[in-house]
């Protein structure tokens, strides 16, 4: 048999969780065609993996790379982590559908997440048009698409805080049908974000029933990761059970706030018991003690109604601002980061104005002191007004014991929860969360090699065959004959993340080769500028 590529002399970890074995891997026309002892011909490209681990390509089960792929499909920060498949459209945020009658709302929503200087022109309206366009653009990684509830609700209802009318509900169902028939794998929600936070459980359930007709999945950034984390997980379980979706995925699972540290024992037990009674509930996690989101998420959802401009108007109104402040410190009606973790644990990751951008990387407490002021809330309001409600933050909210316990959990996968960005240019603006660059090498280097919290084989199963199985990707996630050749070759002794919160734009090290559909995208640690990924569509 003639091979295009042969990977020789490596220690193969096949993704099943079984121990490693010695074997060569032959690749022909993008697929693994032989595993064993192989003598390549002179025409065959040979990768010498002596002393290195050879395993399936990593699957990032929770990514926001859809917001950057149209502008830079090389996905530098993620492909250098060994990620060969990105699952995008998370937390209810996706780039489709776009209602032409509400295009200005879409533009505003997108601009809130876009860095300064990024020029964009969204040409599609339907989800099917969107996937076709992404297929034309191409990508260095494979991409799995999930439709975001936030964009569906925005397209149908705008920023309204109310129940949908019968016609609006039908419109949302039509959007879902178009997406699922085009190849989306399911729907995602981000129930702390507006306008999604305005939706009650019965609304989400009604829409997931439509997803279930296509054997789809339900992904959820749950309604509360702090004091009400158990109730929020139960909401996911109820929605999956009552809708008939084939599974539910709890996004970036954590227990937030010191008062809740240790409660991962309860959350993991609930997930396990649910699986034991036949309801498929899984979760993912990023390996850091800080989360990241938009700065305006600090404020109660009701204050966001009508969009960012209305939020700024409320902050300028003394009476409205006082109501916001009361709710923020009370934290009874929403997950208040300020109440749960404190101002000193809220750090600025991106701001645009000259006045405030110098404080990127600093906490709101540090900024308040530097400005010679005493009230962090007043400084936050000033920032949001000046920045027109834009801005990003990281929040230090998780305990190390919970991080490790969740990571070792039977039903846990790994996800970056970040975009795919380059080292330079508009997309690299600010100080993003280091998970953009370091998630998977941090798991394999810090938690597996250094902390030894689980075996290398177990960790690789969590980032390869387990997410592939969850998604229904029957021809990926394993080193096995007839599988697509998504493969990572790395140095077990060197692999580690380099990105930090103060200096995030650093590539991870130790990954020597990354193959996507049989093409070498990373060779000896260098990107080959190849777009060999596929737009993967659900059957």
C-alpha positions as a printed NumPy array, in Angstrom:
array([[  0.   ,   0.   ,   0.   ],
       [  1.237,   3.488,  -0.906],
       [  0.981,   6.116,   1.852],
       [  0.978,   9.905,   1.602],
       [  2.36 ,  10.271,   5.14 ],
       [  3.801,   7.822,   7.658],
       [  4.267,   8.758,  11.319],
       [  7.012,   6.467,  12.651],
       [  8.435,   5.487,  16.014],
       [  5.829,   7.228,  18.157],
       [  4.109,   6.158,  21.344],
       [  0.459,   5.968,  20.284],
       [ -2.305,   6.93 ,  22.695],
       [ -5.406,   6.071,  20.692],
       [ -8.04 ,   8.116,  22.543],
       [ -9.903,   5.2  ,  24.148],
       [ -8.261,   5.669,  27.546],
       [ -6.177,   2.524,  27.069],
       [ -2.393,   2.554,  27.717],
       [ -0.038,   3.691,  24.963],
       [  1.477,   1.298,  22.423],
       [  4.297,   1.471,  19.898],
       [  3.197,   1.687,  16.25 ],
       [  3.631,   3.51 ,  12.962],
       [  0.63 ,   5.233,  11.369],
       [  0.034,   5.287,   7.615],
       [ -2.159,   8.012,   6.093],
       [ -3.703,   7.982,   2.622],
       [ -6.074,  10.593,   1.142],
       [ -6.684,  12.192,   4.505],
       [ -7.486,   9.015,   6.419],
       [ -5.622,   6.568,   8.644],
       [ -5.146,   3.466,   6.494],
       [ -2.716,   1.378,   8.541],
       [ -1.505,   1.08 ,  12.127],
       [  1.488,  -1.179,  12.742],
       [  4.987,  -1.633,  11.403],
       [  5.294,   0.318,   8.14 ],
       [  8.176,   0.613,   5.674],
       [  7.452,   3.801,   3.692],
       [  8.443,   4.252,   0.066],
       [ 10.716,   7.04 ,  -1.155],
       [  7.645,   9.097,  -2.191],
       [  6.107,   9.004,   1.284],
       [  6.486,  11.948,   3.671],
       [  7.862,  10.56 ,   6.931],
       [  7.331,  12.185,  10.335],
       [  9.758,  10.796,  12.904],
       [  7.92 ,  10.774,  16.248],
       [ 10.641,   9.069,  18.261],
       [ 10.27 ,  10.013,  21.917],
       [  6.938,  11.74 ,  21.208],
       [  3.265,  11.006,  21.867],
       [  0.966,  10.455,  18.857],
       [ -2.734,  10.871,  19.605],
       [ -6.002,  12.001,  18.007],
       [ -6.493,  15.709,  17.329],
       [ -8.022,  17.616,  20.222],
       [-11.692,  18.606,  20.043],
       [-12.531,  21.923,  21.706],
       [-16.104,  21.269,  22.815],
       [-16.704,  24.917,  23.779],
       [-15.292,  27.608,  21.489],
       [-16.154,  31.147,  20.409],
       [-13.87 ,  30.994,  17.371],
       [-16.848,  31.623,  15.062],
       [-16.412,  35.321,  15.91 ],
       [-12.881,  35.342,  14.449],
       [-12.758,  32.616,  11.758],
       [-14.326,  34.847,   9.036],
       [-11.474,  37.329,   9.521],
       [ -8.555,  34.987,  10.215],
       [ -9.215,  31.315,   9.379],
       [ -5.664,  30.273,  10.385],
       [ -6.895,  29.951,  14.018],
       [ -3.346,  30.45 ,  15.297],
       [ -3.949,  30.405,  19.049],
       [ -5.979,  27.18 ,  18.939],
       [ -4.256,  25.105,  16.239],
       [ -0.979,  25.564,  18.14 ],
       [ -2.707,  23.898,  21.111],
       [ -3.395,  20.807,  18.989],
       [ -7.072,  21.618,  18.455],
       [ -8.194,  20.061,  15.176],
       [-11.963,  20.525,  15.674],
       [-13.652,  23.624,  17.099],
       [-17.251,  23.484,  18.372],
       [-18.632,  27.013,  17.993],
       [-21.832,  28.954,  18.622],
       [-21.599,  28.672,  22.401],
       [-23.347,  30.557,  25.222],
       [-26.206,  31.432,  22.886],
       [-23.912,  33.576,  20.711],
       [-23.64 ,  32.78 ,  17.003],
       [-23.21 ,  34.773,  13.797],
       [-26.543,  33.661,  12.34 ],
       [-29.401,  34.034,  11.758],
       [-29.519,  37.718,  10.858],
       [-32.95 ,  39.29 ,  10.458],
       [-32.621,  41.971,   7.719],
       [-35.347,  43.994,   9.474],
       [-33.246,  44.038,  12.662],
       [-29.793,  44.183,  11.055],
       [-28.82 ,  47.203,  13.154],
       [-29.329,  45.116,  16.316],
       [-27.073,  42.389,  14.961],
       [-24.424,  44.977,  14.04 ],
       [-24.58 ,  46.45 ,  17.535],
       [-24.352,  43.012,  19.166],
       [-21.39 ,  42.047,  16.991],
       [-19.608,  45.357,  17.523],
       [-19.837,  44.862,  21.295],
       [-17.649,  41.757,  20.945],
       [-15.428,  42.978,  18.091],
       [-12.029,  44.59 ,  18.781],
       [-11.332,  48.148,  17.582],
       [-10.124,  48.425,  14.   ],
       [-11.842,  45.253,  12.771],
       [-13.633,  45.786,   9.473],
       [-16.443,  43.364,   8.734],
       [-19.302,  42.897,   6.311],
       [-21.882,  40.238,   7.156],
       [-23.546,  39.147,   3.91 ],
       [-25.698,  36.211,   5.033],
       [-29.122,  36.195,   6.678],
       [-30.118,  32.53 ,   7.137],
       [-28.092,  29.92 ,   8.994],
       [-27.791,  27.799,   5.868],
       [-26.287,  30.762,   3.977],
       [-23.907,  31.303,   6.877],
       [-22.593,  27.711,   6.812],
       [-22.174,  27.856,   3.037],
       [-20.113,  31.036,   3.411],
       [-17.946,  29.512,   6.155],
       [-17.305,  26.533,   3.904],
       [-16.068,  28.897,   1.166],
       [-13.767,  30.778,   3.555],
       [-12.217,  27.591,   4.927],
       [-10.317,  27.061,   8.182],
       [ -7.153,  25.397,   9.455],
       [ -9.34 ,  23.346,  11.84 ],
       [-12.563,  21.453,  11.375],
       [-15.575,  23.348,  12.705],
       [-18.806,  22.07 ,  14.269],
       [-21.606,  24.64 ,  14.392],
       [-24.236,  25.192,  17.102],
       [-27.033,  27.756,  16.71 ],
       [-27.157,  30.388,  19.469],
       [-30.432,  31.104,  21.252],
       [-29.347,  34.695,  21.85 ],
       [-29.132,  35.412,  18.145],
       [-32.454,  33.652,  17.489],
       [-34.228,  35.729,  20.123],
       [-32.549,  38.938,  18.975],
       [-33.64 ,  38.273,  15.378],
       [-37.217,  37.549,  16.438],
       [-37.768,  39.913,  19.376],
       [-34.854,  42.311,  19.766],
       [-33.927,  43.199,  23.375],
       [-37.476,  42.855,  24.739],
       [-37.915,  41.621,  28.322],
       [-41.141,  39.637,  27.871],
       [-42.55 ,  36.354,  26.648],
       [-42.591,  35.826,  22.859],
       [-45.855,  36.107,  20.964],
       [-47.142,  33.103,  19.073],
       [-45.742,  34.538,  15.818],
       [-42.351,  35.271,  17.408],
       [-42.147,  31.747,  18.794],
       [-42.919,  30.368,  15.344],
       [-40.223,  32.571,  13.823],
       [-37.658,  31.226,  16.31 ],
       [-38.687,  27.657,  15.486],
       [-38.279,  28.412,  11.776],
       [-34.746,  29.687,  12.441],
       [-33.961,  26.479,  14.32 ],
       [-35.304,  24.27 ,  11.526],
       [-33.191,  26.076,   8.949],
       [-30.074,  25.694,  11.109],
       [-30.622,  22.031,  11.929],
       [-31.396,  21.128,   8.317],
       [-28.259,  22.999,   7.222],
       [-26.135,  20.847,   9.547],
       [-26.07 ,  22.476,  13.003],
       [-25.535,  19.971,  15.799],
       [-27.836,  21.638,  18.312],
       [-28.681,  24.831,  20.17 ],
       [-26.849,  26.732,  22.907],
       [-28.051,  29.151,  25.558],
       [-26.285,  31.729,  27.706],
       [-28.899,  32.37 ,  30.355],
       [-27.001,  35.116,  32.198],
       [-26.81 ,  37.233,  29.033],
       [-29.503,  39.494,  27.633],
       [-31.817,  39.075,  25.847],
       [-31.554,  35.356,  26.737],
       [-31.856,  36.015,  30.474],
       [-35.387,  37.257,  29.823],
       [-36.483,  33.8  ,  28.658],
       [-38.177,  31.532,  31.182],
       [-37.621,  27.782,  31.212],
       [-40.812,  26.999,  29.274],
       [-39.653,  29.175,  26.36 ],
       [-36.29 ,  27.417,  26.154],
       [-38.021,  24.036,  26.471],
       [-40.381,  24.804,  23.605],
       [-37.462,  25.618,  21.324],
       [-35.329,  22.635,  22.347],
       [-38.246,  20.366,  21.427],
       [-37.682,  21.605,  17.868],
       [-33.97 ,  20.722,  18.168],
       [-34.882,  17.261,  19.454],
       [-36.769,  16.515,  16.232],
       [-33.352,  16.527,  14.533],
       [-31.658,  14.463,  17.273],
       [-29.813,  17.593,  18.356],
       [-27.918,  18.557,  21.515],
       [-28.593,  21.248,  24.107],
       [-25.556,  23.269,  25.328],
       [-26.04 ,  25.744,  28.16 ],
       [-24.145,  28.44 ,  29.977],
       [-26.415,  27.909,  32.946],
       [-28.5  ,  30.586,  34.647],
       [-26.362,  30.725,  37.79 ],
       [-22.904,  29.31 ,  38.6  ],
       [-22.861,  30.654,  42.157],
       [-25.389,  30.339,  44.961],
       [-28.042,  28.741,  42.747],
       [-25.749,  26.424,  40.777],
       [-27.684,  23.262,  41.721],
       [-31.   ,  24.768,  40.629],
       [-29.399,  25.984,  37.373],
       [-28.02 ,  22.517,  36.559],
       [-31.42 ,  21.01 ,  37.36 ],
       [-32.969,  23.378,  34.798],
       [-30.658,  21.906,  32.12 ],
       [-31.595,  18.382,  33.185],
       [-35.322,  19.187,  33.055],
       [-35.026,  20.774,  29.611],
       [-33.119,  17.814,  28.164],
       [-35.428,  15.249,  29.746],
       [-38.664,  16.961,  28.742],
       [-37.567,  18.052,  25.258],
       [-36.135,  14.721,  24.143],
       [-32.771,  16.19 ,  23.085],
       [-30.194,  13.41 ,  22.874],
       [-27.946,  15.11 ,  25.398],
       [-27.188,  18.202,  27.414],
       [-23.808,  19.886,  27.897],
       [-23.18 ,  22.204,  30.859],
       [-20.788,  24.898,  29.652],
       [-17.525,  25.699,  31.485],
       [-18.729,  24.022,  34.663],
       [-17.644,  25.73 ,  37.862],
       [-18.849,  26.756,  41.302],
       [-18.314,  30.478,  41.572],
       [-17.549,  32.469,  44.72 ],
       [-15.683,  31.392,  47.875],
       [-18.946,  30.706,  49.719],
       [-19.668,  27.97 ,  47.173],
       [-16.24 ,  26.351,  46.967],
       [-16.575,  22.627,  47.557],
       [-20.057,  22.372,  46.078],
       [-18.65 ,  20.633,  43.004],
       [-19.155,  17.474,  45.07 ],
       [-22.898,  18.128,  44.85 ],
       [-22.934,  19.182,  41.201],
       [-20.947,  16.165,  40.011],
       [-23.128,  13.804,  42.06 ],
       [-26.244,  15.328,  40.456],
       [-24.773,  14.854,  36.975],
       [-23.828,  11.26 ,  37.762],
       [-27.243,  10.37 ,  39.171],
       [-28.923,  11.887,  36.127],
       [-26.824,   9.746,  33.805],
       [-27.581,   6.652,  35.877],
       [-31.272,   7.1  ,  35.19 ],
       [-30.716,   7.398,  31.453],
       [-30.516,  11.165,  30.844],
       [-27.288,  12.097,  29.039],
       [-25.775,  15.14 ,  30.805],
       [-22.106,  16.073,  30.389],
       [-20.006,  19.158,  31.054],
       [-16.847,  20.94 ,  30.   ],
       [-14.263,  23.041,  31.808],
       [-11.324,  25.371,  31.241],
       [ -8.347,  24.86 ,  33.615],
       [ -8.075,  28.324,  35.202],
       [ -9.407,  30.017,  38.33 ],
       [-10.74 ,  33.016,  36.416],
       [-13.657,  33.299,  34.026],
       [-14.086,  35.956,  31.362],
       [-17.031,  37.831,  29.913],
       [-18.298,  41.31 ,  29.032],
       [-17.953,  44.085,  31.593],
       [-21.641,  44.989,  31.426],
       [-22.493,  41.49 ,  32.731],
       [-21.678,  42.878,  36.19 ],
       [-24.998,  44.732,  36.076],
       [-28.482,  43.191,  36.527],
       [-30.168,  41.913,  33.341],
       [-33.131,  44.285,  33.619],
       [-30.76 ,  47.229,  33.175],
       [-29.751,  45.899,  29.712],
       [-33.29 ,  45.919,  28.271],
       [-33.38 ,  47.81 ,  24.984],
       [-29.688,  47.259,  24.293],
       [-26.385,  48.946,  25.216],
       [-27.613,  52.485,  24.49 ],
       [-30.458,  52.092,  26.967],
       [-28.043,  50.732,  29.556],
       [-25.863,  53.825,  29.203],
       [-28.959,  56.064,  29.532],
       [-29.881,  54.303,  32.779],
       [-26.367,  54.776,  34.143],
       [-26.682,  58.512,  33.477],
       [-30.006,  58.675,  35.341],
       [-29.349,  59.065,  39.119],
       [-32.5  ,  57.181,  40.163],
       [-31.944,  54.301,  37.732],
       [-28.278,  54.105,  38.667],
       [-29.206,  53.8  ,  42.343],
       [-31.578,  50.893,  41.532],
       [-28.787,  49.169,  39.591],
       [-26.39 ,  49.637,  42.504],
       [-28.914,  48.218,  45.002],
       [-29.512,  45.117,  42.845],
       [-25.796,  44.648,  42.234],
       [-24.968,  44.537,  45.951],
       [-28.108,  42.615,  46.86 ],
       [-27.612,  39.935,  44.169],
       [-31.014,  38.37 ,  44.839],
       [-32.343,  38.49 ,  41.276],
       [-29.237,  37.533,  39.273],
       [-25.733,  36.117,  39.663],
       [-23.876,  39.158,  40.96 ],
       [-20.12 ,  38.778,  40.54 ],
       [-19.582,  41.797,  42.767],
       [-21.527,  40.291,  45.677],
       [-20.052,  36.806,  45.227],
       [-16.373,  37.616,  44.653],
       [-15.778,  41.35 ,  45.227],
       [-14.423,  44.22 ,  43.148],
       [-10.816,  43.218,  43.793],
       [-11.379,  39.999,  41.792],
       [-12.754,  41.752,  38.695],
       [ -9.99 ,  42.547,  36.174],
       [-10.272,  44.587,  32.966],
       [ -9.267,  42.669,  29.817],
       [-10.229,  45.118,  27.05 ],
       [-11.206,  48.78 ,  26.794],
       [-10.899,  51.163,  23.856],
       [-10.793,  54.785,  25.027],
       [ -7.474,  56.467,  25.71 ],
       [ -8.654,  57.381,  29.194],
       [ -9.29 ,  53.801,  30.315],
       [ -7.348,  51.418,  28.042],
       [ -4.174,  52.005,  30.088],
       [ -5.812,  50.005,  32.876],
       [ -6.158,  46.74 ,  30.959],
       [ -5.022,  43.911,  33.228],
       [ -5.835,  45.844,  36.429],
       [ -8.631,  45.082,  38.885],
       [-11.478,  47.542,  39.42 ],
       [-10.186,  48.1  ,  42.956],
       [ -6.711,  48.968,  41.615],
       [ -8.222,  51.282,  38.99 ],
       [-10.342,  53.061,  41.602],
       [ -7.268,  53.708,  43.772],
       [ -5.214,  54.846,  40.769],
       [ -7.947,  57.345,  39.908],
       [ -7.891,  58.695,  43.47 ],
       [-11.472,  57.595,  44.085],
       [-13.181,  55.433,  46.69 ],
       [-16.242,  53.863,  45.052],
       [-15.65 ,  51.068,  42.505],
       [-19.27 ,  51.186,  41.387],
       [-18.959,  54.844,  40.381],
       [-15.765,  54.066,  38.462],
       [-17.465,  51.131,  36.701],
       [-20.353,  53.369,  35.652],
       [-17.926,  55.992,  34.369],
       [-16.06 ,  53.358,  32.348],
       [-19.235,  51.883,  30.826],
       [-20.557,  55.335,  29.888],
       [-17.261,  56.382,  28.289],
       [-16.883,  53.032,  26.502],
       [-20.552,  52.965,  25.376],
       [-21.06 ,  49.743,  27.392],
       [-18.218,  47.917,  25.639],
       [-15.388,  46.254,  27.499],
       [-14.244,  42.844,  28.697],
       [-13.229,  41.449,  32.048],
       [-11.827,  38.379,  33.773],
       [-13.226,  37.35 ,  37.149],
       [-11.299,  35.37 ,  39.749],
       [-13.984,  33.144,  41.218],
       [-12.979,  29.45 ,  41.348],
       [-11.153,  27.334,  43.916],
       [ -8.332,  24.932,  43.026],
       [ -9.944,  21.891,  44.67 ],
       [-13.123,  22.358,  42.648],
       [-11.134,  22.849,  39.435],
       [ -9.309,  19.56 ,  39.957],
       [-12.397,  17.675,  41.12 ],
       [-14.423,  18.774,  38.095],
       [-11.544,  18.013,  35.721],
       [-11.311,  14.45 ,  37.014],
       [-15.074,  13.991,  36.835],
       [-16.328,  11.109,  34.709],
       [-18.569,  13.326,  32.577],
       [-16.136,  16.246,  32.066],
       [-14.506,  17.342,  28.811],
       [-12.229,  20.333,  28.17 ],
       [-13.107,  23.526,  26.296],
       [-11.208,  26.783,  25.765],
       [-14.255,  29.07 ,  25.931],
       [-12.296,  31.567,  23.838],
       [-11.809,  32.79 ,  20.302],
       [ -9.052,  31.718,  17.918],
       [ -6.764,  34.715,  17.527],
       [ -3.413,  35.639,  15.949],
       [ -0.428,  37.076,  17.8  ],
       [ -0.743,  40.455,  16.06 ],
       [ -3.371,  42.602,  14.342],
       [ -6.836,  43.842,  15.405],
       [ -7.993,  40.423,  16.629],
       [ -5.16 ,  40.34 ,  19.182],
       [ -6.319,  43.55 ,  20.906],
       [ -6.297,  43.77 ,  24.686],
       [ -5.38 ,  41.207,  27.309],
       [ -7.673,  38.264,  26.62 ],
       [ -7.979,  35.295,  28.937],
       [ -4.893,  33.017,  28.562],
       [ -7.257,  30.121,  27.779],
       [ -7.309,  31.446,  24.199],
       [ -3.728,  30.163,  23.866],
       [ -3.103,  27.666,  26.634],
       [ -6.077,  25.519,  27.644],
       [ -5.136,  22.071,  26.329],
       [ -1.356,  22.257,  26.943],
       [ -2.136,  23.47 ,  30.479],
       [ -4.247,  20.369,  31.132],
       [ -1.588,  18.008,  29.727],
       [  1.442,  19.847,  31.095],
       [  0.423,  21.34 ,  34.414],
       [ -2.427,  19.123,  35.637],
       [ -1.318,  15.772,  34.173],
       [  2.503,  15.898,  34.134],
       [  3.147,  18.185,  37.117],
       [  0.124,  17.742,  39.399],
       [ -0.53 ,  14.12 ,  38.322],
       [ -4.277,  14.413,  38.94 ],
       [ -5.024,  11.791,  36.244],
       [ -3.216,   9.667,  33.684],
       [ -2.195,  11.027,  30.305],
       [ -4.393,   8.418,  28.603],
       [ -7.442,   9.517,  30.609],
       [ -6.82 ,  13.183,  29.84 ],
       [ -6.481,  12.488,  26.114],
       [ -9.764,  10.548,  26.103],
       [-11.453,  13.612,  27.616],
       [-10.242,  15.824,  24.735],
       [-10.631,  13.394,  21.819],
       [-12.986,  10.401,  21.754],
       [-15.32 ,  11.629,  24.517],
       [-16.314,  14.883,  22.763],
       [-16.39 ,  13.038,  19.412],
       [-18.81 ,  10.514,  20.892],
       [-20.932,  13.287,  22.428],
       [-21.176,  15.103,  19.097],
       [-21.764,  11.925,  17.099],
       [-18.544,  12.261,  15.082],
       [-18.134,   8.552,  14.368],
       [-15.057,   9.004,  12.14 ],
       [-12.977,  11.247,  14.427],
       [-11.531,  11.211,  17.926],
       [ -9.573,   7.944,  17.729],
       [ -6.361,   6.623,  16.202],
       [ -8.009,   3.852,  14.251],
       [ -8.005,   2.669,  10.669],
       [-10.529,   4.424,   8.383],
       [-10.733,   7.434,  10.728],
       [ -9.921,  10.917,   9.424],
       [ -6.281,  11.694,  10.145],
       [ -6.724,  14.453,  12.732],
       [ -3.543,  13.816,  14.695],
       [ -1.339,  15.59 ,  17.245],
       [  2.324,  14.723,  17.869],
       [  3.689,  16.253,  21.076],
       [  6.497,  16.038,  23.601],
       [  5.067,  14.843,  26.894],
       [  8.006,  16.342,  28.815],
       [  7.783,  19.8  ,  27.241],
       [  4.13 ,  20.516,  26.563],
       [  2.954,  23.506,  28.619],
       [  1.022,  26.766,  28.327],
       [  2.954,  30.055,  28.312],
       [  0.103,  32.591,  28.21 ],
       [ -0.639,  34.543,  31.387],
       [ -3.263,  37.084,  32.384],
       [ -0.738,  39.925,  32.152],
       [  0.995,  38.595,  29.005],
       [ -1.543,  36.404,  27.205],
       [ -0.26 ,  36.549,  23.618],
       [  2.16 ,  33.62 ,  23.885],
       [  1.872,  30.326,  22.032],
       [  2.015,  27.099,  23.985],
       [  5.058,  24.856,  23.493],
       [  5.694,  21.14 ,  23.072],
       [  3.341,  20.419,  20.174],
       [  5.476,  19.448,  17.19 ],
       [  2.962,  18.374,  14.528],
       [ -0.759,  18.849,  13.971],
       [ -2.489,  17.073,  11.091],
       [ -6.013,  17.999,  10.006],
       [ -7.696,  15.641,   7.554],
       [ -4.283,  14.22 ,   6.689],
       [ -2.607,  17.556,   5.925],
       [  0.271,  18.815,   8.085],
       [ -0.891,  22.198,   9.426],
       [  1.735,  22.501,  12.188],
       [  5.176,  21.142,  11.284],
       [  7.982,  21.298,  13.847],
       [  5.94 ,  23.861,  15.752],
       [  5.364,  26.159,  12.735],
       [  2.043,  26.946,  11.046],
       [  2.12 ,  25.965,   7.362],
       [ -0.688,  28.395,   6.335],
       [ -2.927,  25.518,   5.257],
       [ -6.743,  25.589,   5.438],
       [ -7.413,  21.862,   5.503],
       [-10.301,  21.873,   7.951],
       [-13.872,  20.973,   7.036],
       [-17.216,  22.503,   7.925],
       [-18.685,  19.464,   9.658],
       [-22.419,  19.066,   9.278],
       [-24.719,  16.955,  11.386],
       [-26.508,  14.075,   9.707]])
